[in-house]
Amino acid sequence: MAFPNVTDIVATTIENRSGEIADNVTLNNALLSWIKKSGNTREFSGGSLIFEEISFAANGNAGWYSGYDLLPVAAQDVLSAAQFNICQAACPVTISGLERLKNMGKQQIIDLMESRLKVAESSMANLIAAGVYSDGTGAGGKQVVGLNAMVPVTPTTGVYGGIDRAVWSVWRSQSTTLGAAASPTTIQLAMDAMWAGLVRGRNQPNLIVADNFMWTQYIQSLQLIQRFAGTDSGNLGFPSVKFMGADVVLDGGLGGFATAKTMYFLDTEFIHWRPHGQRNMKALDPSRRYAVNQDAEISILAWAGNLTSSGPQFQGRLISP
């Protein structure tokens, strides 16, 4: 028996798999995988901006006292919020009237739409994975604000999250460009220095993301000593080794999006993936759409949100010329 409404199949397939698609998209990128594992994926429900609360100063009332000393109780303005735009991405999934006629059996249509949806899923995954490394200026400023904005080459200038780095030193990440190309004999010394500049008490990088070149230099520097694989990111499907307890992860490979000749030293406690609860890889309403002048039916897989940070000062960037 022919299935009566192919559009229901399209929309239902997307809705039924929305959570799975969202998971697969985050697992396509080492940073997003780590954020998901750390519990820093937080949906938001509305508003014109995405806010991240930040602590920009210590409470000046903290101090020593003895016996009946008076304690200071002056109000302290120590909290603010970074502001991030809501970015949107979409991938239409289309089936023509002719394809519908050729696939009239229910199972045939399901197979066709599953195949098309897998392509849409991988397309969205790659689109977002590229966005995670961007500076947010792509597609006319509509792209996700990624690591190149959060941890820029020059961290003393520019506005990030609505906060001017030139004014607020507490909002500046770390960036070091080596004097000569990284090599197996120099990479660990450079990593030591970057690491030391990012540690504050218990806050320290827990993820180091590398492109092919930087990954290779680090791996070759370990050839004469025993290497220990990072089981956490290994379980997430990304090759990794350890440095000072953090996973050093290859997020390059064939056709990867990692920034060339760059290592990002990241404390993911201060990095957040913020999708909208109604647009986290779900079908746009109305789910049944028809072309006005074509024999075609469309469902649109959509996402909205941004990559945010509440502490760029805990993030670093090591660059090889």
PyMOL commands that set and color helices and strands:
alter all, ss='L'
color gray80, all
select helices_A, chain A and resi 6-16+18-26+30-38+97-102+106-132+138-141+147-150+169-171+187-196+212-221+231-235+268-270+312-314
alter helices_A, ss='H'
color red, helices_A
select strands_A, chain A and resi 50-55+79-84+87-96+159-160+163-164+174-177+207-210+240-243+246-250+262-266+271-283+289-290+296-309+316-319
alter strands_A, ss='S'
color yellow, strands_A
deselect
rebuild
show_as cartoon
